[in-house]
Amino acid sequence: MLHRLYISGYKQFTRCRPAPFTRRSNAIQVRPYASYRRFNNSQSSTNIYQYYLSLLTSRKAMYIGGGLLGFYLFNLHEAPFTHRLRFIWIPFWIETKIGDYSYRQIMSQYGSMILPHSNPLYGRITTIMNKLLATAIANDEDQTQKRHLQQLHWEINIIQNDKLPPNAFILPNGKIFIFSSILPICENDDGLATVLSHELSHQLAQHSSEQLSSQPIYMFLSAVLYSLTGVSWFNDLLINGLFTMPASREMETEADHIGCELLAKSCFNPDQSIKFWERMGQEEQRLTRQMGGGGAANSVLGQWFSTHPATTKRIHDIQEWLPKLREMRESSGCYEYGRFHDFSANYFKKY
């Protein structure tokens, strides 16, 4: 609890003289000049609200707010394929630098587990990635992003450790990491293409830059909420539940959509995507049982604060997209002789 010392009648105190002795008492009679007042929660909250109200209604705040609004509107960009508007102000070169930093961290952690590039798996994954990249670059209408993708130093790294959870990701600098534990779930090239096209779609949609661009906004909201409530964990819970996690799930669904179109145009079988996610769902259930999880309440709460949509939802979404995906595959000439000359580009020179 905060305390504050209030000095009342300061000027009177500086002018006053000590009271004289009296015959009735030997005590010295001095005028009291100081008292303690305790702030209660209502007074503190009222003062904070009044401060924010005066701050928001000031002319300087209006100028700053107008400038920030203009900056926000100027940096609204349309996402590829889904065409939704999102706020991105991080340029490609910063995105690449962040990818370089993450790459060094991952290599320091998993570098000793990476399979040598002479392993036959690299040739298989390289062939799939070359097709996906050729299709992505050919269909990219953003010339700046197209040049950026072509100039990246693409690299594949397979982390050999079957005890780690199944995972794969692509850093913004073009470095690809695949955990060996996901390979049995992929089962075939179409399953691998499902995973790799999804991860590549995150880069095509600049989801990393989108998340980084939103961080200052979330930090500002967290600081304001903390000044009002004084409870950091509740503020983090609120921001994650209302903003961060829903945005992450939206990006994952968008990457699923873009990835499915990408693999269909690259002549992979989109029907196999459903089978991959069914196998992934079975693996998730196995891991949940292994960790002692389960229960309807935990499932609902877990999905609310999850960064990824439920596997059942992903399967349902792909089933709805399948008719269009099959048409895309047929219109891409995948059944025509000599179609694969479009995939002759090699973005992994050293493999």
ABEGO torsion letter per residue (X at the ends): XBBBBBBBGAAAAAABBBBBBBAABABBBBBBABBBBBBBAAAAAAAAAAAAAAAAABAAAAAAAAAAAAAAAAABBBBBGAGBBBBBABBAAAAAAAAAAAAAAAAAAAAAABBBAABAAAAAAAAAAAAAAAAAAAABABAAAAAAAAABBBBBBBBBBAABBBBBBBBAAGBBBBBAAAAAAAGBAAAAAAAAAAAAAAAAAGAAAAAAAAAAAAAAAAAAAAAAAGBAAAAAAAAAAAAAAAAAAAAAAAAAAAAAAAAAAAGBBAAAAAAAAAAAAAAAAAAAAAAGBEEAAAAAAAAAABABBBAAAAAAAAAAAAAAAAAAAAAAGAABBGAAAAAABBABAAX
